Amino acid sequence: MTKSSPPANAGVHFPPPLLYVIGFLLGLGLDRWHPLPLTAGPSLGRTLGAAVCFAGFAAIFLSALITFVRLRTAIIPNRPARTLATGGPYRMTRNPMYVSLAVLYVGLTLIVNSWWPLPLLAVVLVVVDRAVIAREERYLAAAFPVEYATYRARVRRWL
């Protein structure tokens, strides 16, 4: 029996942020049908939402992106990874970009002042976990068997 070579990429053939966009837009559609505001007045929600969006994007996503750029490895999951990212925000979560998108989603939910996107975020996270992260993890385990096993034992998937 011959050992098969690792796959060329994670096999994710769509941009994962699209899942967050779809969930959020469905939430907005439901809000138009039957509004369910988070707060009586939108001003506090907008201020808090803007702060959450900034934190989610600037602190987490940009840090993860900079880590990938420094390592000169692919950010897009349908391209091969050149190396395993374990520094920066990857020290705290194996998926800081997906965490940052969830934080951004919550911030936008506060800005639009609607409950509807929140239950849909749970659905989005399950789909991301099963359809994207599971594939990425299988790929990384095959491409970097020892390094990824050590990293996976040390760092949580989400938080």
C-alpha positions in Angstrom: 0.0 0.0 0.0 1.4 3.4 -0.9 1.1 6.5 1.2 -1.1 9.1 -0.5 0.1 12.7 -0.8 -1.8 15.4 1.1 -4.5 17.2 -0.8 -3.4 20.4 -2.7 -5.7 22.6 -0.6 -8.6 22.5 1.9 -11.2 22.0 -0.8 -13.3 25.0 0.2 -14.5 26.4 -3.1 -16.4 29.5 -1.9 -15.4 32.5 0.2 -16.3 31.6 3.8 -17.2 35.2 4.7 -20.1 34.8 2.3 -21.8 32.5 4.8 -21.8 35.3 7.4 -23.2 37.8 4.8 -26.0 35.4 3.8 -26.9 34.8 7.5 -26.9 38.5 8.2 -28.9 39.4 5.1 -31.5 36.7 6.0 -31.7 38.3 9.5 -32.3 41.7 8.0 -35.0 40.3 5.7 -36.8 38.7 8.7 -36.5 42.1 10.5 -38.3 43.8 7.6 -41.1 41.2 7.8 -41.4 41.3 11.6 -39.2 43.9 13.4 -37.7 42.7 16.8 -35.5 45.6 18.0 -32.7 44.9 20.5 -33.1 48.2 22.3 -35.8 50.9 22.5 -33.5 53.4 21.0 -30.8 52.7 18.4 -28.2 55.2 19.5 -26.6 53.0 22.3 -26.7 50.0 20.0 -25.0 51.9 17.2 -22.2 53.2 19.4 -21.6 49.8 21.0 -22.0 48.1 17.7 -19.4 50.3 16.0 -16.9 49.6 18.9 -17.5 45.8 18.6 -17.1 46.0 14.8 -13.8 47.9 15.1 -12.5 45.5 17.7 -13.5 42.4 15.7 -12.0 43.7 12.5 -9.0 45.7 13.6 -7.8 43.7 16.6 -8.5 40.2 15.4 -8.9 40.0 11.6 -6.1 42.4 10.7 -3.7 40.7 13.1 -4.5 37.3 11.6 -4.1 38.7 8.1 -0.7 40.3 9.0 0.4 36.9 10.3 -0.5 35.2 7.0 1.3 38.0 5.0 4.4 37.7 7.1 4.4 33.9 6.6 3.7 34.3 2.9 1.0 31.7 3.1 -2.4 31.5 1.5 -5.3 33.2 3.2 -7.8 31.7 0.7 -8.8 28.1 1.6 -8.7 26.9 -2.0 -5.0 27.6 -2.2 -2.2 25.5 -0.7 -0.7 26.6 2.6 3.1 27.1 2.6 3.4 27.0 6.4 1.3 26.6 9.5 0.3 29.9 11.2 0.7 29.5 15.0 1.7 33.0 16.1 -0.2 36.3 16.7 -3.9 35.6 17.3 -3.3 32.0 16.3 -1.8 31.5 19.7 -5.3 31.9 21.2 -7.6 30.4 18.6 -7.0 28.2 15.5 -9.6 30.3 13.6 -9.2 34.0 14.5 -10.5 35.1 11.1 -13.8 33.3 11.6 -14.0 34.5 15.2 -13.4 38.1 13.9 -16.2 37.6 11.4 -18.6 36.5 14.2 -17.6 39.5 16.3 -18.2 41.8 13.3 -21.5 40.1 12.7 -22.6 40.8 16.4 -21.4 44.4 16.0 -23.5 44.9 12.9 -26.5 43.3 14.6 -26.2 45.9 17.3 -25.9 48.7 14.7 -29.1 47.5 12.9 -30.8 47.0 16.3 -32.4 43.7 15.5 -32.6 40.3 17.2 -33.1 38.4 14.0 -29.5 38.0 12.9 -28.4 36.5 16.3 -30.1 33.1 16.0 -29.0 33.0 12.4 -25.4 33.5 13.6 -25.6 30.2 15.4 -26.6 28.5 12.2 -23.8 30.3 10.3 -21.2 29.1 12.9 -22.4 25.5 12.6 -22.1 25.7 8.8 -18.7 27.3 9.0 -17.6 24.7 11.5 -18.8 21.7 9.4 -18.4 22.9 5.8 -15.2 25.0 6.2 -13.2 24.4 9.3 -13.6 20.6 9.3 -12.1 20.6 5.7 -9.4 23.0 6.6 -8.4 20.9 9.6 -8.3 17.7 7.6 -6.1 19.5 5.0 -3.7 20.9 7.7 -3.5 17.6 9.5 -2.4 15.9 6.2 -0.1 18.8 5.1 1.6 19.4 8.5 1.0 16.2 10.4 3.3 16.6 13.4 3.1 20.4 13.6 -0.6 20.5 13.4 -1.2 17.8 15.9 1.0 19.6 18.4 -0.7 23.0 17.6 -4.2 21.4 17.8 -3.5 20.0 21.2 -2.3 23.4 22.5 -4.8 25.8 20.9 -8.6 25.7 20.9 -10.6 25.7 17.7 -12.7 28.8 18.6 -11.8 30.4 21.9 
